[in-house]
Amino acid sequence: MNFERPTRRTANGFDTFDLAVDLLVDAGLDHYEWKDEDEYAHVRRLGIITDTEHRAVDAAREETLGMLASRTGVFADADRWATWRWNQAWPTPHLPGPAEVAEGAASTSG
């Protein structure tokens, strides 16, 4: 689970901001670990993540662990997702070429 600021739509696309800390949960939901705690502490020391934002991250961490314990929220369908597999008959998706991106951006910007 990635902790990040809410994604914002801008004139040029989307702005995202990763808050450095992540929660790794095994498929059976029996074990979890926090990832990149050292990076999170570093961005806190640098002031990139404010005290107010830190309190919000701590609250979100507690809320997430509560959902994990009760198997609710994003963890409610974990059994179904643990058995999900890519269907080999599905076509491989592809990204548009540069011309398609420019045309798409021009047609949706106004």
C-alpha positions in Angstrom: 0.0 0.0 0.0 1.5 3.3 -1.1 1.0 6.4 1.0 0.9 9.6 -1.1 -0.7 13.0 -1.3 -4.0 13.0 -3.2 -3.4 13.1 -7.0 -4.2 16.5 -8.5 -5.3 17.1 -12.1 -3.4 19.9 -13.8 -3.4 21.5 -17.2 -0.4 19.2 -18.1 -1.6 16.0 -16.6 -1.5 14.8 -13.0 0.6 15.8 -10.1 1.5 13.1 -7.6 3.7 13.1 -4.5 4.8 9.9 -2.8 5.2 10.2 1.0 8.0 7.7 1.0 6.5 5.1 3.4 4.7 2.0 2.2 3.0 -1.0 3.8 3.8 -4.4 2.4 1.1 -7.1 3.2 1.4 -10.7 2.2 -1.3 -12.4 0.1 -2.8 -14.2 3.1 -3.0 -10.9 5.1 -1.2 -12.6 7.9 2.0 -10.6 7.9 2.8 -7.0 7.1 5.8 -4.7 7.3 6.5 -1.0 6.8 8.9 -0.2 4.0 11.2 2.8 3.7 10.8 4.1 7.2 14.3 5.6 7.0 13.3 7.6 3.9 10.2 8.8 5.6 12.2 9.9 8.6 14.6 11.7 6.3 11.9 13.7 4.4 10.4 14.6 7.8 13.8 15.9 8.9 14.1 18.0 5.7 10.6 19.4 6.3 9.2 18.1 3.1 6.5 16.4 5.1 5.0 18.9 7.6 4.0 18.1 11.2 0.3 18.4 10.1 0.9 16.0 7.2 2.8 13.6 9.5 -0.2 13.5 11.8 -2.4 12.7 8.8 0.0 9.9 7.7 0.0 8.4 11.3 -3.8 8.5 11.3 -3.9 6.8 7.9 -1.5 4.2 9.1 -3.7 3.3 12.0 -6.8 3.3 9.8 -5.1 1.0 7.4 -4.0 -1.4 10.1 -7.6 -1.4 11.4 -8.9 -2.4 7.9 -6.2 -5.1 7.7 -7.2 -6.5 11.1 -10.9 -6.5 10.2 -10.5 -7.5 6.6 -12.5 -4.5 5.4 -11.9 -1.6 2.9 -9.1 -2.4 0.5 -8.6 -5.8 2.2 -12.2 -7.0 1.9 -11.7 -8.9 -1.3 -8.1 -10.1 -0.7 -9.0 -13.8 -1.1 -10.4 -13.2 -4.5 -7.5 -11.0 -5.6 -4.9 -13.5 -4.3 -6.1 -16.1 -6.9 -6.4 -13.6 -9.8 -4.3 -14.4 -12.9 -3.8 -12.7 -16.2 -5.8 -14.3 -18.9 -3.4 -15.4 -21.6 -6.0 -14.8 -24.3 -6.2 -11.1 -23.5 -4.3 -8.9 -26.0 -1.2 -7.1 -24.8 -2.0 -3.5 -24.1 0.2 -0.8 -25.7 0.9 2.8 -25.0 0.1 5.3 -27.7 2.9 6.7 -29.8 4.1 10.4 -29.4 1.8 11.6 -32.2 -1.2 10.0 -30.5 -0.4 11.5 -27.2 0.0 15.0 -28.7 -3.2 14.8 -30.6 -5.1 13.4 -27.5 -3.7 16.2 -25.3 -4.6 18.9 -27.8 -8.2 17.6 -28.1 -8.8 17.5 -24.4 -7.1 20.6 -23.2 -9.8 23.1 -24.2 
